[in-house]
């Protein structure tokens, strides 16, 4: 029996998130340290971000800019 992850939400690298927000990857890391984005740590200690949470943040920012 193969291991099935319970949460099928894809994980994104800081660079992928940065491209979505059009910011530097270091900014994404800073947001994570401040608690503005939730990061999941890999076994190697790298940050990964849930695609669904990032999408919600992108939508929220888009809504703010249209207000």
Phi and psi restraints in degrees (range 20) as a CNS / XPLOR table:
assign (resid 1 and name C) (resid 2 and name N)
       (resid 2 and name CA) (resid 2 and name C) 1.0 -81.1 20.0 2
assign (resid 2 and name N) (resid 2 and name CA)
       (resid 2 and name C) (resid 3 and name N) 1.0 150.0 20.0 2
assign (resid 2 and name C) (resid 3 and name N)
       (resid 3 and name CA) (resid 3 and name C) 1.0 -70.6 20.0 2
assign (resid 3 and name N) (resid 3 and name CA)
       (resid 3 and name C) (resid 4 and name N) 1.0 127.9 20.0 2
assign (resid 3 and name C) (resid 4 and name N)
       (resid 4 and name CA) (resid 4 and name C) 1.0 -111.8 20.0 2
assign (resid 4 and name N) (resid 4 and name CA)
       (resid 4 and name C) (resid 5 and name N) 1.0 115.5 20.0 2
assign (resid 4 and name C) (resid 5 and name N)
       (resid 5 and name CA) (resid 5 and name C) 1.0 -62.5 20.0 2
assign (resid 5 and name N) (resid 5 and name CA)
       (resid 5 and name C) (resid 6 and name N) 1.0 139.8 20.0 2
assign (resid 5 and name C) (resid 6 and name N)
       (resid 6 and name CA) (resid 6 and name C) 1.0 -71.6 20.0 2
assign (resid 6 and name N) (resid 6 and name CA)
       (resid 6 and name C) (resid 7 and name N) 1.0 -33.2 20.0 2
assign (resid 6 and name C) (resid 7 and name N)
       (resid 7 and name CA) (resid 7 and name C) 1.0 -108.2 20.0 2
assign (resid 7 and name N) (resid 7 and name CA)
       (resid 7 and name C) (resid 8 and name N) 1.0 113.3 20.0 2
assign (resid 7 and name C) (resid 8 and name N)
       (resid 8 and name CA) (resid 8 and name C) 1.0 -84.0 20.0 2
assign (resid 8 and name N) (resid 8 and name CA)
       (resid 8 and name C) (resid 9 and name N) 1.0 7.8 20.0 2
assign (resid 8 and name C) (resid 9 and name N)
       (resid 9 and name CA) (resid 9 and name C) 1.0 -66.1 20.0 2
assign (resid 9 and name N) (resid 9 and name CA)
       (resid 9 and name C) (resid 10 and name N) 1.0 120.8 20.0 2
assign (resid 9 and name C) (resid 10 and name N)
       (resid 10 and name CA) (resid 10 and name C) 1.0 -62.4 20.0 2
assign (resid 10 and name N) (resid 10 and name CA)
       (resid 10 and name C) (resid 11 and name N) 1.0 149.6 20.0 2
assign (resid 10 and name C) (resid 11 and name N)
       (resid 11 and name CA) (resid 11 and name C) 1.0 -103.6 20.0 2
assign (resid 11 and name N) (resid 11 and name CA)
       (resid 11 and name C) (resid 12 and name N) 1.0 137.9 20.0 2
assign (resid 11 and name C) (resid 12 and name N)
       (resid 12 and name CA) (resid 12 and name C) 1.0 -111.4 20.0 2
assign (resid 12 and name N) (resid 12 and name CA)
       (resid 12 and name C) (resid 13 and name N) 1.0 147.4 20.0 2
assign (resid 12 and name C) (resid 13 and name N)
       (resid 13 and name CA) (resid 13 and name C) 1.0 -79.7 20.0 2
assign (resid 13 and name N) (resid 13 and name CA)
       (resid 13 and name C) (resid 14 and name N) 1.0 162.0 20.0 2
assign (resid 13 and name C) (resid 14 and name N)
       (resid 14 and name CA) (resid 14 and name C) 1.0 -55.8 20.0 2
assign (resid 14 and name N) (resid 14 and name CA)
       (resid 14 and name C) (resid 15 and name N) 1.0 -36.1 20.0 2
assign (resid 14 and name C) (resid 15 and name N)
       (resid 15 and name CA) (resid 15 and name C) 1.0 -65.5 20.0 2
assign (resid 15 and name N) (resid 15 and name CA)
       (resid 15 and name C) (resid 16 and name N) 1.0 -39.6 20.0 2
assign (resid 15 and name C) (resid 16 and name N)
       (resid 16 and name CA) (resid 16 and name C) 1.0 -66.6 20.0 2
assign (resid 16 and name N) (resid 16 and name CA)
       (resid 16 and name C) (resid 17 and name N) 1.0 -41.3 20.0 2
assign (resid 16 and name C) (resid 17 and name N)
       (resid 17 and name CA) (resid 17 and name C) 1.0 -65.4 20.0 2
assign (resid 17 and name N) (resid 17 and name CA)
       (resid 17 and name C) (resid 18 and name N) 1.0 -43.2 20.0 2
assign (resid 17 and name C) (resid 18 and name N)
       (resid 18 and name CA) (resid 18 and name C) 1.0 -59.1 20.0 2
assign (resid 18 and name N) (resid 18 and name CA)
       (resid 18 and name C) (resid 19 and name N) 1.0 -39.5 20.0 2
assign (resid 18 and name C) (resid 19 and name N)
       (resid 19 and name CA) (resid 19 and name C) 1.0 -64.2 20.0 2
assign (resid 19 and name N) (resid 19 and name CA)
       (resid 19 and name C) (resid 20 and name N) 1.0 -36.6 20.0 2
assign (resid 19 and name C) (resid 20 and name N)
       (resid 20 and name CA) (resid 20 and name C) 1.0 -67.2 20.0 2
assign (resid 20 and name N) (resid 20 and name CA)
       (resid 20 and name C) (resid 21 and name N) 1.0 -36.2 20.0 2
assign (resid 20 and name C) (resid 21 and name N)
       (resid 21 and name CA) (resid 21 and name C) 1.0 -94.2 20.0 2
assign (resid 21 and name N) (resid 21 and name CA)
       (resid 21 and name C) (resid 22 and name N) 1.0 -6.1 20.0 2
assign (resid 21 and name C) (resid 22 and name N)
       (resid 22 and name CA) (resid 22 and name C) 1.0 57.8 20.0 2
assign (resid 22 and name N) (resid 22 and name CA)
       (resid 22 and name C) (resid 23 and name N) 1.0 48.7 20.0 2
assign (resid 22 and name C) (resid 23 and name N)
       (resid 23 and name CA) (resid 23 and name C) 1.0 -130.8 20.0 2
assign (resid 23 and name N) (resid 23 and name CA)
       (resid 23 and name C) (resid 24 and name N) 1.0 174.1 20.0 2
assign (resid 23 and name C) (resid 24 and name N)
       (resid 24 and name CA) (resid 24 and name C) 1.0 -75.8 20.0 2
assign (resid 24 and name N) (resid 24 and name CA)
       (resid 24 and name C) (resid 25 and name N) 1.0 144.7 20.0 2
assign (resid 24 and name C) (resid 25 and name N)
       (resid 25 and name CA) (resid 25 and name C) 1.0 -56.1 20.0 2
assign (resid 25 and name N) (resid 25 and name CA)
       (resid 25 and name C) (resid 26 and name N) 1.0 -30.6 20.0 2
assign (resid 25 and name C) (resid 26 and name N)
       (resid 26 and name CA) (resid 26 and name C) 1.0 -63.5 20.0 2
assign (resid 26 and name N) (resid 26 and name CA)
       (resid 26 and name C) (resid 27 and name N) 1.0 -32.0 20.0 2
assign (resid 26 and name C) (resid 27 and name N)
       (resid 27 and name CA) (resid 27 and name C) 1.0 -65.1 20.0 2
assign (resid 27 and name N) (resid 27 and name CA)
       (resid 27 and name C) (resid 28 and name N) 1.0 -40.8 20.0 2
assign (resid 27 and name C) (resid 28 and name N)
       (resid 28 and name CA) (resid 28 and name C) 1.0 -62.7 20.0 2
assign (resid 28 and name N) (resid 28 and name CA)
       (resid 28 and name C) (resid 29 and name N) 1.0 -42.1 20.0 2
assign (resid 28 and name C) (resid 29 and name N)
       (resid 29 and name CA) (resid 29 and name C) 1.0 -62.3 20.0 2
assign (resid 29 and name N) (resid 29 and name CA)
       (resid 29 and name C) (resid 30 and name N) 1.0 -41.1 20.0 2
assign (resid 29 and name C) (resid 30 and name N)
       (resid 30 and name CA) (resid 30 and name C) 1.0 -62.4 20.0 2
assign (resid 30 and name N) (resid 30 and name CA)
       (resid 30 and name C) (resid 31 and name N) 1.0 -44.5 20.0 2
assign (resid 30 and name C) (resid 31 and name N)
       (resid 31 and name CA) (resid 31 and name C) 1.0 -58.4 20.0 2
assign (resid 31 and name N) (resid 31 and name CA)
       (resid 31 and name C) (resid 32 and name N) 1.0 -40.2 20.0 2
assign (resid 31 and name C) (resid 32 and name N)
       (resid 32 and name CA) (resid 32 and name C) 1.0 -65.0 20.0 2
assign (resid 32 and name N) (resid 32 and name CA)
       (resid 32 and name C) (resid 33 and name N) 1.0 -44.3 20.0 2
assign (resid 32 and name C) (resid 33 and name N)
       (resid 33 and name CA) (resid 33 and name C) 1.0 -62.1 20.0 2
assign (resid 33 and name N) (resid 33 and name CA)
       (resid 33 and name C) (resid 34 and name N) 1.0 -35.0 20.0 2
assign (resid 33 and name C) (resid 34 and name N)
       (resid 34 and name CA) (resid 34 and name C) 1.0 -78.8 20.0 2
assign (resid 34 and name N) (resid 34 and name CA)
       (resid 34 and name C) (resid 35 and name N) 1.0 -10.9 20.0 2
assign (resid 34 and name C) (resid 35 and name N)
       (resid 35 and name CA) (resid 35 and name C) 1.0 88.2 20.0 2
assign (resid 35 and name N) (resid 35 and name CA)
       (resid 35 and name C) (resid 36 and name N) 1.0 10.4 20.0 2
assign (resid 35 and name C) (resid 36 and name N)
       (resid 36 and name CA) (resid 36 and name C) 1.0 -78.0 20.0 2
assign (resid 36 and name N) (resid 36 and name CA)
       (resid 36 and name C) (resid 37 and name N) 1.0 -25.5 20.0 2
assign (resid 36 and name C) (resid 37 and name N)
       (resid 37 and name CA) (resid 37 and name C) 1.0 -131.9 20.0 2
assign (resid 37 and name N) (resid 37 and name CA)
       (resid 37 and name C) (resid 38 and name N) 1.0 138.7 20.0 2
assign (resid 37 and name C) (resid 38 and name N)
       (resid 38 and name CA) (resid 38 and name C) 1.0 -87.8 20.0 2
assign (resid 38 and name N) (resid 38 and name CA)
       (resid 38 and name C) (resid 39 and name N) 1.0 127.0 20.0 2
assign (resid 38 and name C) (resid 39 and name N)
       (resid 39 and name CA) (resid 39 and name C) 1.0 -107.8 20.0 2
assign (resid 39 and name N) (resid 39 and name CA)
       (resid 39 and name C) (resid 40 and name N) 1.0 145.6 20.0 2
assign (resid 39 and name C) (resid 40 and name N)
       (resid 40 and name CA) (resid 40 and name C) 1.0 -105.0 20.0 2
assign (resid 40 and name N) (resid 40 and name CA)
       (resid 40 and name C) (resid 41 and name N) 1.0 136.0 20.0 2
assign (resid 40 and name C) (resid 41 and name N)
       (resid 41 and name CA) (resid 41 and name C) 1.0 -95.5 20.0 2
assign (resid 41 and name N) (resid 41 and name CA)
       (resid 41 and name C) (resid 42 and name N) 1.0 136.2 20.0 2
assign (resid 41 and name C) (resid 42 and name N)
       (resid 42 and name CA) (resid 42 and name C) 1.0 -79.7 20.0 2
assign (resid 42 and name N) (resid 42 and name CA)
       (resid 42 and name C) (resid 43 and name N) 1.0 173.1 20.0 2
assign (resid 42 and name C) (resid 43 and name N)
       (resid 43 and name CA) (resid 43 and name C) 1.0 -60.1 20.0 2
assign (resid 43 and name N) (resid 43 and name CA)
       (resid 43 and name C) (resid 44 and name N) 1.0 -29.5 20.0 2
assign (resid 43 and name C) (resid 44 and name N)
       (resid 44 and name CA) (resid 44 and name C) 1.0 -85.1 20.0 2
assign (resid 44 and name N) (resid 44 and name CA)
       (resid 44 and name C) (resid 45 and name N) 1.0 -0.1 20.0 2
assign (resid 44 and name C) (resid 45 and name N)
       (resid 45 and name CA) (resid 45 and name C) 1.0 90.0 20.0 2
assign (resid 45 and name N) (resid 45 and name CA)
       (resid 45 and name C) (resid 46 and name N) 1.0 7.3 20.0 2
assign (resid 45 and name C) (resid 46 and name N)
       (resid 46 and name CA) (resid 46 and name C) 1.0 -82.9 20.0 2
assign (resid 46 and name N) (resid 46 and name CA)
       (resid 46 and name C) (resid 47 and name N) 1.0 149.0 20.0 2
assign (resid 46 and name C) (resid 47 and name N)
       (resid 47 and name CA) (resid 47 and name C) 1.0 -84.7 20.0 2
assign (resid 47 and name N) (resid 47 and name CA)
       (resid 47 and name C) (resid 48 and name N) 1.0 139.6 20.0 2
assign (resid 47 and name C) (resid 48 and name N)
       (resid 48 and name CA) (resid 48 and name C) 1.0 -133.9 20.0 2
assign (resid 48 and name N) (resid 48 and name CA)
       (resid 48 and name C) (resid 49 and name N) 1.0 148.9 20.0 2
assign (resid 48 and name C) (resid 49 and name N)
       (resid 49 and name CA) (resid 49 and name C) 1.0 -122.1 20.0 2
assign (resid 49 and name N) (resid 49 and name CA)
       (resid 49 and name C) (resid 50 and name N) 1.0 137.8 20.0 2
assign (resid 49 and name C) (resid 50 and name N)
       (resid 50 and name CA) (resid 50 and name C) 1.0 -70.2 20.0 2
assign (resid 50 and name N) (resid 50 and name CA)
       (resid 50 and name C) (resid 51 and name N) 1.0 129.2 20.0 2
assign (resid 50 and name C) (resid 51 and name N)
       (resid 51 and name CA) (resid 51 and name C) 1.0 -58.4 20.0 2
assign (resid 51 and name N) (resid 51 and name CA)
       (resid 51 and name C) (resid 52 and name N) 1.0 -38.1 20.0 2
assign (resid 51 and name C) (resid 52 and name N)
       (resid 52 and name CA) (resid 52 and name C) 1.0 -65.8 20.0 2
assign (resid 52 and name N) (resid 52 and name CA)
       (resid 52 and name C) (resid 53 and name N) 1.0 -39.4 20.0 2
assign (resid 52 and name C) (resid 53 and name N)
       (resid 53 and name CA) (resid 53 and name C) 1.0 -67.8 20.0 2
assign (resid 53 and name N) (resid 53 and name CA)
       (resid 53 and name C) (resid 54 and name N) 1.0 -41.8 20.0 2
assign (resid 53 and name C) (resid 54 and name N)
       (resid 54 and name CA) (resid 54 and name C) 1.0 -62.8 20.0 2
assign (resid 54 and name N) (resid 54 and name CA)
       (resid 54 and name C) (resid 55 and name N) 1.0 -42.7 20.0 2
assign (resid 54 and name C) (resid 55 and name N)
       (resid 55 and name CA) (resid 55 and name C) 1.0 -61.5 20.0 2
assign (resid 55 and name N) (resid 55 and name CA)
       (resid 55 and name C) (resid 56 and name N) 1.0 -40.7 20.0 2
assign (resid 55 and name C) (resid 56 and name N)
       (resid 56 and name CA) (resid 56 and name C) 1.0 -62.6 20.0 2
assign (resid 56 and name N) (resid 56 and name CA)
       (resid 56 and name C) (resid 57 and name N) 1.0 -40.9 20.0 2
assign (resid 56 and name C) (resid 57 and name N)
       (resid 57 and name CA) (resid 57 and name C) 1.0 -65.7 20.0 2
assign (resid 57 and name N) (resid 57 and name CA)
       (resid 57 and name C) (resid 58 and name N) 1.0 -40.3 20.0 2
assign (resid 57 and name C) (resid 58 and name N)
       (resid 58 and name CA) (resid 58 and name C) 1.0 -62.7 20.0 2
assign (resid 58 and name N) (resid 58 and name CA)
       (resid 58 and name C) (resid 59 and name N) 1.0 -44.6 20.0 2
assign (resid 58 and name C) (resid 59 and name N)
       (resid 59 and name CA) (resid 59 and name C) 1.0 -61.8 20.0 2
assign (resid 59 and name N) (resid 59 and name CA)
       (resid 59 and name C) (resid 60 and name N) 1.0 -43.7 20.0 2
assign (resid 59 and name C) (resid 60 and name N)
       (resid 60 and name CA) (resid 60 and name C) 1.0 -62.7 20.0 2
assign (resid 60 and name N) (resid 60 and name CA)
       (resid 60 and name C) (resid 61 and name N) 1.0 -40.1 20.0 2
assign (resid 60 and name C) (resid 61 and name N)
       (resid 61 and name CA) (resid 61 and name C) 1.0 -67.3 20.0 2
assign (resid 61 and name N) (resid 61 and name CA)
       (resid 61 and name C) (resid 62 and name N) 1.0 -37.3 20.0 2
assign (resid 61 and name C) (resid 62 and name N)
       (resid 62 and name CA) (resid 62 and name C) 1.0 -65.9 20.0 2
assign (resid 62 and name N) (resid 62 and name CA)
       (resid 62 and name C) (resid 63 and name N) 1.0 -39.9 20.0 2
assign (resid 62 and name C) (resid 63 and name N)
       (resid 63 and name CA) (resid 63 and name C) 1.0 -64.9 20.0 2
assign (resid 63 and name N) (resid 63 and name CA)
       (resid 63 and name C) (resid 64 and name N) 1.0 -40.1 20.0 2
assign (resid 63 and name C) (resid 64 and name N)
       (resid 64 and name CA) (resid 64 and name C) 1.0 -63.6 20.0 2
assign (resid 64 and name N) (resid 64 and name CA)
       (resid 64 and name C) (resid 65 and name N) 1.0 -39.7 20.0 2
assign (resid 64 and name C) (resid 65 and name N)
       (resid 65 and name CA) (resid 65 and name C) 1.0 -71.8 20.0 2
assign (resid 65 and name N) (resid 65 and name CA)
       (resid 65 and name C) (resid 66 and name N) 1.0 -22.8 20.0 2
assign (resid 65 and name C) (resid 66 and name N)
       (resid 66 and name CA) (resid 66 and name C) 1.0 -87.9 20.0 2
assign (resid 66 and name N) (resid 66 and name CA)
       (resid 66 and name C) (resid 67 and name N) 1.0 -7.2 20.0 2
